[in-house]
């Protein structure tokens, strides 16, 4: 059963990635790669805003903006991919769509590879988790990322900012899998 779920996880993951990628492409066609000017810390703050809004929506019965949780999780995936690109290239001038898409695919590929390895070791534990736990873990990883950033990216024993972005991508995709299955 566990092996069957692992193949299922890979298929579900790919389906969500395709949704996120499609939105990344459409936004890129609307705005270009204007995000290239942003420093990774600014992208961390963008992700933080998305995660805080998700938590707010999870806790409040009244919602004043008619946008749900799903677009926010998609935003987390895409902003994390952009942040990973910025870590690799550094902030700079806009790049062409083809290069931006190739870099996106590379970063999402790295995150997916990490998920597959961790999912193997954790034996599909994410399936027993609540979506609200994914939100909390993402927020925790954001606070960790902000702390690492305040130390100029230096850690003593912990993983770096890039590992936190990849984990956030994976937790956001797990949440999206659960939300889209409901």
Buried (B, 14 or more C-beta within 10 A) or exposed (E): EEEEBBEEBBEBBEEBBEBBBEBBBEBBEEEBBEBBEBEBBBBBBBBBBBBBBBBEBEEEEEEEEEEEBBEBBBBBBBBBBBBBBBBEEEBEEBBEEEEBBEBBBBBBEBBBEBBBEBBEEEEBEBEEBEBEBBBBBBBBBBEBBBEBBEEEBEEEEEEEBBBBBBBBBBBBBBBBBBBEEE
